[in-house]
Amino acid sequence: MDSANKVVGSTVSSSNKPNWKLKSVVIAALTLLTSSQSILIVWSKRAGKYEYSVTTANFSVEALKCALSLAALFRIWKTEGVNENNRLSTSFDEVSVYPIPAALYVIKNLLQYYIFAYVDAPAYQILKNLNIVTTGVLYRFILKRKLSQFQWAAFIFLCVGCTITQVNSTSDHVLQTSLPGWLMAVVMALLSGFAGVYTEAIIKKRPSRNINVQNFWLYIFGMLFNIIAIFIQDFDAVANNGFFHGYTFITVCMILNHALSGIAVSMVMKFADNIVKVYATSVAMLLTGIVSVFLFGFNLSLPFFLGTINVSVSVYLHYIGSSAKLQAMPAQIRTERV
């Protein structure tokens, strides 16, 4: 009996190695892509403003993500054939859930361009971590998953860390970021948290469904909502100057970055979970701060350094909290989760 258990255990362990390698690669790629997002957005400005239409840039991102998903599906169809899990045809009940997260992502993605009127790239990357708190709370109430005390403590450390990094020691103003910047950051965190948790629930509701099919329908609705945004916000500019007016090499790099980041996020949701995603992206603030020193002359102040330490502690607390929960589960359930 013991020898049989050992054989089963070794089989499960060996079969999980590629899965963990895939998780590591996807999370590392997401971290690198996210750390360069804010830098590319700021870099794409000319004289402090965007010469291109941000709504067309958003549409281009969704269109590129849709094309990448289709390319992946064509490759799968060529090697495996078309089956129930990878075909594009679907039911109304399945596809009707995608407009909600697609609309939330459109609003959140548009806000990320305008928040840079109030914050710099490192500050944006730090304030973006507020979505970890909203994600955790929504995780508890929407997906009905209980979070450990360590994980709740991690959320508190994150909020404290974000605040510390914004302390202004060289001015009469307590915080570097103004009230509009904070409000936009909070709204973006709520939108991102709800959309992320909702999307994960959709994706994992039918785990056998090919992720590229799920992505395709999400991006289709994203394109539709961005077309509406173009008509509402930039119709005259696009009609008079053209769809790609003001685009530069940096703009193209930014669009590619956003598209690949969206694919990486969906892969994390499929093979890990949304909290892993937001913690992977939180590490990106360290890289953003370091790169911004050389590109934009950003000052790595003591509050920024102390805030990043707080975030690092929160990552550790979340990790040991997740490990403790996993070890407390029965062996059969642990195997199923892995």
Secondary structure, DSSP 4 states (H G I P E B T S, - for coil): -HHHHHHHHHHHHHHHHHHHHHHHHHHHHHHHHHHHHHHHHHHT-BTTB-SS-HHHHHHHHHHHHHHHHHHHHHHHHHHH---TTT-S---HHHHTTSHHHHHHHHHHHHHHHHGGGT--HHHHHHHTTHHHHHHHHHHHHHS-PPPPHHHHHHHHHHHHHHHHHTB-TTSSSSBSS-HHHHHHHHHHHHHHHHHHHHHHHHHHHSTTS-HHHHHHHHHHHHHHHHHHHHHHHSHHHHHHH-TTTT--HHHHHHHHHHHHHHHHHHHHHHHS-HHHHHHHHHHHHHHHHHHHHHHH-----HHHHHHHHHHHHHHHHHHHHHHHHHHHS-HHHHHHH-
